[in-house]
């Protein structure tokens, strides 16, 4: 069973930075996509960023582009999300998601049902 473990969440002041990580295990896929989603209380889940293991292609939501950077260490099966210039509206539970396969059209567009497995989430709180 694929397991995803997020870490790095916490409380940070507006304008500060935080780095999240997602450790994936229990899979044998050579081609997979890992995405970051977030959900704030009372709001719908939204995609943040994603990256493909096969070619390194990335995608960012407009709300975070220029502030967040996704990267991967393929040898360690880990994906990181560097979040800079954080804003109070970034406050949410951040989830790591996994899709194993080559039909990446939905996953690479941050469509939630394009992913098969989800982590437990890590809380990010940005104070003003």
C-alpha positions in Angstrom: 0.0 0.0 0.0 1.3 3.4 -0.9 2.0 5.6 2.1 2.5 9.3 2.1 3.8 11.2 5.2 3.8 15.0 5.2 6.0 17.0 7.6 7.2 20.5 8.1 3.9 22.3 9.0 3.7 24.8 11.8 3.0 28.4 12.7 4.8 31.2 10.9 4.4 34.9 10.7 3.1 36.5 7.5 6.0 37.1 5.1 7.9 34.2 6.5 8.9 30.9 4.9 8.1 27.2 5.5 9.3 24.0 3.8 7.0 21.0 3.6 8.1 17.5 2.7 6.3 14.4 1.5 7.9 11.0 1.9 6.4 8.3 -0.3 6.8 4.5 0.2 5.2 1.2 -0.6 5.1 1.6 -4.4 6.9 0.2 -7.4 5.8 2.7 -10.0 8.5 4.1 -12.2 6.3 6.9 -13.4 4.3 8.8 -10.8 3.0 12.3 -10.0 3.0 13.8 -6.6 0.8 16.9 -5.9 0.2 19.2 -3.0 -3.3 20.2 -2.1 -4.6 22.4 0.7 -8.0 22.8 2.5 -8.9 25.6 4.9 -11.9 25.3 7.2 -15.1 26.2 5.3 -13.4 26.1 1.9 -13.1 23.6 -0.8 -9.9 21.7 -1.4 -7.6 23.3 -3.9 -4.5 22.2 -5.7 -1.3 23.9 -5.0 1.5 22.3 -7.0 2.6 19.0 -8.6 5.6 17.4 -10.1 6.2 14.4 -12.3 8.9 11.9 -11.4 9.5 10.9 -15.1 10.4 14.2 -16.6 10.4 16.7 -13.7 7.5 18.7 -15.2 5.8 21.0 -12.6 2.6 22.9 -12.3 1.6 25.7 -10.0 -1.7 27.2 -9.0 -1.9 30.9 -9.9 -2.4 31.7 -6.2 1.0 30.4 -5.3 3.1 30.9 -8.4 6.2 32.9 -7.8 6.0 32.2 -4.0 6.1 28.4 -3.8 8.5 26.0 -5.4 8.1 22.2 -5.7 11.1 19.9 -6.0 11.8 16.2 -5.8 14.6 13.9 -4.8 13.8 10.9 -6.9 16.3 8.6 -5.3 14.7 9.2 -1.9 11.1 9.3 -3.1 10.6 12.6 -1.5 8.9 15.8 -2.6 9.4 19.2 -1.0 7.3 22.4 -1.2 9.2 25.5 -0.4 6.8 28.2 0.6 8.0 31.8 0.7 6.3 35.1 1.4 3.5 33.3 3.2 0.2 35.1 3.6 -2.7 34.5 6.1 -4.8 33.1 3.3 -2.2 30.3 2.9 -3.4 28.9 6.2 -4.8 25.4 5.6 -4.1 21.7 6.1 -1.7 20.7 3.3 -2.0 17.3 1.8 0.4 15.3 -0.3 -1.2 13.2 -3.0 0.1 10.4 -5.3 -0.8 9.1 -8.7 1.1 6.1 -10.1 1.0 5.7 -13.9 1.4 7.5 -17.2 -2.1 8.9 -17.6 -1.1 12.2 -16.0 -3.4 14.6 -17.7 -5.6 15.1 -14.7 -3.0 14.9 -12.0 -0.7 17.4 -13.7 -3.6 19.9 -13.8 -4.2 19.4 -10.0 -7.5 17.7 -10.4 -8.1 15.9 -7.1 -9.6 12.7 -8.6 -6.6 12.3 -10.7 -4.8 11.1 -7.6 -5.1 7.7 -5.9 -3.5 8.1 -2.5 -3.4 10.8 0.1 -1.3 11.6 3.1 -2.7 12.6 6.5 -2.0 16.3 6.1 0.1 18.8 8.0 -1.2 22.1 9.4 0.2 25.4 8.2 -0.9 28.5 10.1 0.2 32.0 9.0 -0.4 34.7 11.5 -0.9 38.4 10.6 
